[in-house]
Amino acid sequence: MYKKNDKNRIFFYMCLFSIGKITAEEFCDDFYECYDILGEMDFSQQEDEVLNNLSNLYVRRYTPYESDRTRFPDIFIDDIGLKKGVDMAITLLKSSLKVVAQDMQEILSLCK
């Protein structure tokens, strides 16, 4: 398993969530801790832009509570909305990165 300060951990968890191996709550908790709190990883500019958008537009807006989404529909998203954001981020990372480490390619190949 990757350490919490290893950027491959974030990509690995993105893939695990995308293929349904972990819950939205597990993904968001780990993403928040690794990216938003620790955040001192060696991301390229492209990676950081994609992950920052994922954090701001999807991870921070996810809630498992229907009552939150009903009361504030323009603020909160559900599992489906989160998965769309994660899948979009995976697609952007796959297509935009020019130099990708072998283990990164293997991680991203786990995703659909």
Residue, then its C-alpha position, 0 to 999 in steps of 0.5 A: m500500500y502507498k503511504k499517505n504522502d505518496k501521490n500514487r495513493i490518491f490515484f490508487y484510491m480514485c481507481l478503487f472508488s471508480i470501480g466500486k471497491i471502496t465507498a464514497e465516504e472512504f474515498c473522500d476521507d482518504f482524499y481529503e486527508c492526503y490531498d487537502i491536509l498533507g498536500e505536500m506531494d510532488f504533483s505536476q501542474q496538470e495533476d495539481e489542477v485536476l486534483n484541485n478541481l476534483s477536491n473543490l467541485y466534488v469531494r468537498r461537496y459530497t454528502p451521504y445524507e439525502s436531507d442535505r442534498t434535498r435542502f441544498p441541491d445546488i451545494f451537495i452531491d451524491d455518490i453518482g455525482l462524485k463518481k462522475g467527477v472522479d471518472m472525469a479526473i481519471t480521464l483527464l489524467k490519462s489523456s493529459l500526462k505526457v510522462v507517466a511512471q510505470d506504476m502510475q500507468e498500472i494504477l490507471s489501467l485498473c480503471k475502466 
